[in-house]
């Protein structure tokens, strides 16, 4: 294995400052030229360009045929690493070649990557470097990266979260496919939402051109928790042939992270951007957020979906205004007909054919879908372990806990005890 910087006792242990770094970069470009018989040049690059490093790391892990390992930068720092694959069918540790301290090249594209260790007395950090055989090669490669990111985002969800270190981005596989048929919602609302989505993402965009309608759309889903907002969003992610990103707003959300989120979304457009719990947007960022939504091109090709359990906390300027959230849809606690449909769909009759679905429907008046699911899970566990069903008793227990939650009183007088 070729090494860029072999260990010699006389070498300074620190590689910092211009001279040693310039020498190291020069040695890398010379090594690339010797390997591929083509001259390479270093490109200035922002290490936070998520697209580039996501595709690169994915190719390293998958041992892509397009990628060639050229050399290790510093001797003895380790050629391989391992990580826990939580999303795999059977979670396991996987060993693969390290990204850091290595030089890789896409031989047919004429582009190379290196994460160069920079040493200080206290720590080691990494400089992200990109090399290319020409500007044209770099441009063509970036076009390929964008196409790959768009296709990747159709099969995995991009999670965006604000933290004290800035905006984090991570891809996650969709844990469970939810079809449109599984979504239980008032028919007119369900039909209208899906029609808007299908029209937005159809290949022929003549509708927007004919009627001079801006190619951007936003809807707000609001209502108490547990009634299907998340399930609806999951079905949208599963059924629309477009990338989907989830943005989790936190107390660390800032004007910088808002700008970064919409820049990321713009790269993936046409796409869906889901903003969960939009009511939690910090007060000091609301004006900037509204201005971003009003921008002439900031949302072009983006279908916004906002969700909130507390619509009363939403800025009134967000809803029912073109260019922001065009429509708001209240997702209420399910009425009798929808409760019955869900009770049948979730599998109560599978537990015991003698279960009276109509009676369970009446007894669960006021329940959310989440509470009905909890009723089913408790009943299934009881049936599996005991061979008995006490659905009425379980319903009363859930109602009791529901009342405590609504009142904020978690102890009954009979449950209070004095202890030492």
Secondary structure as UniProt FT lines:
FT   STRAND          3..5
FT   TURN            9..10
FT   HELIX           18..36
FT   STRAND          41..43
FT   TURN            47..48
FT   HELIX           50..62
FT   TURN            65..66
FT   STRAND          67..74
FT   TURN            75..76
FT   STRAND          80..85
FT   TURN            86..87
FT   STRAND          92..97
FT   STRAND          102..106
FT   TURN            107..110
FT   STRAND          111..119
FT   STRAND          124..132
FT   HELIX           135..155
FT   STRAND          156..163
FT   TURN            164..165
FT   STRAND          166..173
FT   HELIX           180..182
FT   HELIX           187..201
FT   HELIX           206..210
FT   TURN            211..212
FT   STRAND          217..222
FT   TURN            225..226
FT   HELIX           229..239
FT   STRAND          243..248
FT   TURN            251..252
FT   HELIX           255..268
FT   STRAND          271..276
FT   HELIX           278..280
FT   HELIX           283..285
FT   HELIX           286..294
FT   TURN            298..301
FT   STRAND          302..308
FT   HELIX           311..313
FT   HELIX           316..318
FT   TURN            322..323
FT   STRAND          327..330
FT   HELIX           336..346
FT   HELIX           348..351
FT   TURN            353..354
FT   HELIX           357..363
FT   TURN            364..366
FT   HELIX           369..386
FT   HELIX           391..407
FT   HELIX           413..415
//
